[in-house]
């Protein structure tokens, strides 16, 4: 099923409020500004700063 395009349009990075984009595999939402990635678990984005990982991982 995945994350809907409508939801992706309104999601923002909780740290900097910039837009996020979905990785090709659909497992992460990435903030290019903060260099953080947020997990997507069972098609649900986990937009918590303490669950984010550095983009270089």
LINZICOR-V553406 format. One record per pair of residues at least 12 apart in sequence whose ideal C-beta (glycine too) atoms are under 8 Angstrom apart, sorted by the first residue. I is the first residue (numbers start at 1). J is the second residue. Records with the same first field share a line. If there is no record, write none. Layout:
I = J ; J
This chain:
1 = 43
2 = 26 ; 43
3 = 22 ; 26 ; 40 ; 43 ; 45
7 = 45
8 = 20 ; 21 ; 22
11 = 29 ; 45 ; 47
13 = 31 ; 33 ; 34 ; 36 ; 38 ; 47
14 = 47 ; 48 ; 49
15 = 31 ; 34 ; 36 ; 49 ; 52
16 = 31 ; 33 ; 34
18 = 31 ; 32 ; 33 ; 34
19 = 31
20 = 38
22 = 40
23 = 37
26 = 40
27 = 39 ; 40
28 = 40
29 = 45 ; 47
30 = 55
32 = 55
34 = 52
35 = 54 ; 55 ; 56
36 = 49 ; 52 ; 53 ; 54 ; 55
37 = 52 ; 53 ; 54 ; 55 ; 57
38 = 51 ; 52
39 = 51 ; 53
